Amino acid sequence: MIKEEIRQQKINKNIELRCTNPDYNKLMDEALGYEHRYFKDMTCNNKSIKDLFKVEYFNEDGTSKGKGDYGDLPYITISDWIIKEKQIKSQGICYNKQLEIIIKKDLPKLERKSAFLHEMIHAYEYDLGYSVVGKKIKEIILISLHKEIEKQLGKRKLNKVLGTITNVLFWDDNFHSLLFALKSFDLDIRLNQPFGFVYGYGKIDFFK
C-alpha cells in the first residue's frame, strides 16, 4: 500500500510539472501519439492481448463452459511519466524511480525518434512489472510479439535474430530483456528500419 501511495505521489508531481511547464506537454503529446500508434500491446489496449488475458472454465465432465476475464487489466500509460529534453551524453535515459524520461536535445530527426521509442519501451516494461497482474501480462505480450514477428520474418530468420539477441542480452552494459528486444524489433519492422534501430544505441551494425 505504501509503495502504491509513493507511486501515486510521483504521478501527481509529474502532472503538476506539466501544468506549469508547457514544453513538457508538447513532449507528452508526441509520446501519446507514439503510444496510440505503436504501443497498444504494452498498454493492454490491443485486442489480441485482451483475448489472451482470458481464463477457460470447465464443467465437471471436462467440457468447456467458455472463457471469461482473468481479471482487470492493468492501467498502463506514458502520461504518468514526465518527459524532458536536455543536453546529456547518451541519446536517452529512463529514470524508473522518478518516472522520468530524458531525450538528448538537438538529435537528428531519426535518432531522436529511435531514442524516444527506446526509452518508452523501458517505461512500459517498468510499469508492467509493477503489479502481479502486469507481470503476467508481460509474458502474454512476449508470446504475442513472438508470434507476430515470426509471421513477418518466418521461423528461420526469427531464430537467427533471436540467436543474435542472446549474445546482446548477456553482454549489454545496459540491461535489455527479451521482451524489450522483441518489441524493439516489432517497431523496426513497422518503421521499415534495420534491426537495431530502436534497440539502439549503435547496434544496427551488430544486427546486420
ChimeraX attribute file (.defattr): number of C-alpha atoms within 10 A of each C-alpha:
attribute: neighborCount
match mode: 1-to-1
recipient: residues
	/A:1	6
	/A:2	7
	/A:3	8
	/A:4	11
	/A:5	10
	/A:6	11
	/A:7	17
	/A:8	13
	/A:9	11
	/A:10	19
	/A:11	18
	/A:12	13
	/A:13	16
	/A:14	20
	/A:15	17
	/A:16	12
	/A:17	15
	/A:18	18
	/A:19	12
	/A:20	10
	/A:21	10
	/A:22	11
	/A:23	14
	/A:24	19
	/A:25	19
	/A:26	14
	/A:27	18
	/A:28	20
	/A:29	12
	/A:30	13
	/A:31	20
	/A:32	16
	/A:33	12
	/A:34	17
	/A:35	21
	/A:36	13
	/A:37	9
	/A:38	17
	/A:39	22
	/A:40	17
	/A:41	22
	/A:42	24
	/A:43	23
	/A:44	22
	/A:45	15
	/A:46	13
	/A:47	11
	/A:48	14
	/A:49	20
	/A:50	16
	/A:51	12
	/A:52	15
	/A:53	21
	/A:54	14
	/A:55	13
	/A:56	11
	/A:57	13
	/A:58	12
	/A:59	9
	/A:60	8
	/A:61	6
	/A:62	8
	/A:63	9
	/A:64	11
	/A:65	11
	/A:66	11
	/A:67	13
	/A:68	12
	/A:69	13
	/A:70	13
	/A:71	10
	/A:72	8
	/A:73	16
	/A:74	17
	/A:75	11
	/A:76	18
	/A:77	19
	/A:78	22
	/A:79	16
	/A:80	20
	/A:81	24
	/A:82	24
	/A:83	25
	/A:84	18
	/A:85	16
	/A:86	12
	/A:87	13
	/A:88	12
	/A:89	8
	/A:90	11
	/A:91	22
	/A:92	24
	/A:93	20
	/A:94	21
	/A:95	14
	/A:96	15
	/A:97	9
	/A:98	14
	/A:99	19
	/A:100	19
	/A:101	21
	/A:102	21
	/A:103	23
	/A:104	19
	/A:105	14
	/A:106	12
	/A:107	14
	/A:108	8
	/A:109	8
	/A:110	10
	/A:111	16
	/A:112	17
	/A:113	15
	/A:114	23
	/A:115	23
	/A:116	25
	/A:117	22
	/A:118	25
	/A:119	22
	/A:120	23
	/A:121	24
	/A:122	19
	/A:123	22
	/A:124	21
	/A:125	21
	/A:126	17
	/A:127	22
	/A:128	21
	/A:129	14
	/A:130	15
	/A:131	13
	/A:132	10
	/A:133	16
	/A:134	21
	/A:135	16
	/A:136	13
	/A:137	24
	/A:138	19
	/A:139	12
	/A:140	19
	/A:141	23
	/A:142	19
	/A:143	15
	/A:144	17
	/A:145	18
	/A:146	18
	/A:147	13
	/A:148	14
	/A:149	18
	/A:150	15
	/A:151	11
	/A:152	13
	/A:153	13
	/A:154	12
	/A:155	14
	/A:156	10
	/A:157	13
	/A:158	16
	/A:159	13
	/A:160	10
	/A:161	17
	/A:162	15
	/A:163	11
	/A:164	14
	/A:165	17
	/A:166	13
	/A:167	10
	/A:168	18
	/A:169	16
	/A:170	12
	/A:171	9
	/A:172	9
	/A:173	8
	/A:174	8
	/A:175	12
	/A:176	16
	/A:177	16
	/A:178	14
	/A:179	18
	/A:180	20
	/A:181	23
	/A:182	23
	/A:183	25
	/A:184	22
	/A:185	22
	/A:186	20
	/A:187	23
	/A:188	18
	/A:189	16
	/A:190	10
	/A:191	12
	/A:192	10
	/A:193	14
	/A:194	16
	/A:195	22
	/A:196	21
	/A:197	27
	/A:198	29
	/A:199	24
	/A:200	15
	/A:201	15
	/A:202	10
	/A:203	15
	/A:204	15
	/A:205	10
	/A:206	10
	/A:207	13
	/A:208	10
